[in-house]
Amino acid sequence: MQPNLQPQKVRLTVQISPELKSKLSQLSAFQGKKVSAFVRESIEEKIEQIDKKIFEEKMMCAYQELALENLKISEDFKYADSENLL
């Protein structure tokens, strides 16, 4: 018996306007792809964009928190630095 080498897939039903369906058909034909492959790739790209944006926002928050912590630490040592000047 041959193992199933293809990844498991599920079917998803969505409702779209006739105009969007026509545009999808045109664009997928232009790229030489089936509509389902075109839609799947589009969904994957959108998810990657959203994941990247979420990651960037998390990193920005982390950097801002780190900057605040660094300011607090430097505030704690501001008088210690001036002691060496005497």
C-alpha positions as CSV (number, residue, x, y, z in Angstrom):
1,M,0.0,0.0,0.0
2,Q,1.4,3.4,-1.0
3,P,1.4,6.1,1.7
4,N,-0.6,9.2,1.0
5,L,2.1,11.7,-0.2
6,Q,-0.2,14.7,-0.8
7,P,-1.0,17.0,2.1
8,Q,-4.5,16.7,3.4
9,K,-6.8,19.4,2.0
10,V,-10.2,20.6,3.0
11,R,-12.9,22.2,0.9
12,L,-14.0,25.8,1.6
13,T,-17.1,27.4,0.2
14,V,-17.3,31.2,-0.2
15,Q,-19.7,33.4,-1.9
16,I,-18.4,36.2,-4.1
17,S,-20.0,38.5,-6.6
18,P,-20.2,37.5,-10.3
19,E,-17.8,40.4,-11.1
20,L,-15.2,39.1,-8.7
21,K,-15.6,35.5,-10.1
22,S,-15.1,36.9,-13.6
23,K,-12.0,38.8,-12.5
24,L,-10.6,35.7,-10.8
25,S,-11.2,33.6,-13.8
26,Q,-9.4,36.1,-16.1
27,L,-6.4,36.5,-13.8
28,S,-6.0,32.8,-13.1
29,A,-6.2,32.1,-16.8
30,F,-3.6,34.8,-17.5
31,Q,-1.3,33.2,-15.0
32,G,-2.1,29.7,-16.3
33,K,-3.5,28.5,-13.0
34,K,-6.7,27.0,-11.9
35,V,-9.0,29.4,-10.0
36,S,-8.6,27.3,-6.8
37,A,-4.8,27.5,-7.0
38,F,-5.0,31.3,-7.6
39,V,-7.3,31.8,-4.6
40,R,-5.3,29.5,-2.4
41,E,-2.1,31.4,-3.2
42,S,-3.8,34.7,-2.7
43,I,-5.1,33.6,0.8
44,E,-1.6,32.4,1.7
45,E,0.0,35.8,0.6
46,K,-2.6,37.7,2.6
47,I,-2.0,35.6,5.7
48,E,1.7,36.1,5.4
49,Q,1.2,39.9,5.2
50,I,-1.0,39.9,8.3
51,D,1.5,37.7,10.2
52,K,4.3,40.0,9.2
53,K,2.4,43.0,10.4
54,I,1.5,41.4,13.7
55,F,5.2,40.4,14.2
56,E,6.3,44.0,13.4
57,E,3.8,45.4,15.9
58,K,5.0,43.0,18.6
59,M,8.6,43.9,17.9
60,M,7.8,47.6,18.0
61,C,6.1,47.2,21.4
62,A,9.0,45.2,22.7
63,Y,11.5,47.8,21.6
64,Q,9.4,50.6,23.2
65,E,9.3,48.6,26.4
66,L,13.0,48.1,26.3
67,A,13.6,51.8,25.6
68,L,11.5,52.7,28.7
69,E,13.5,50.2,30.8
70,N,16.8,51.6,29.5
71,L,15.6,55.1,30.4
72,K,14.7,54.0,33.9
73,I,18.1,52.3,34.4
74,S,19.9,55.4,33.1
75,E,17.9,57.6,35.5
76,D,18.9,55.3,38.4
77,F,22.5,55.8,37.6
78,K,22.6,59.5,36.6
79,Y,23.9,60.6,40.0
80,A,26.5,57.8,40.1
81,D,28.0,59.0,36.9
82,S,28.5,62.6,38.3
83,E,30.3,61.2,41.4
84,N,33.3,60.2,39.2
85,L,33.7,63.8,38.1
86,L,34.8,65.1,41.5
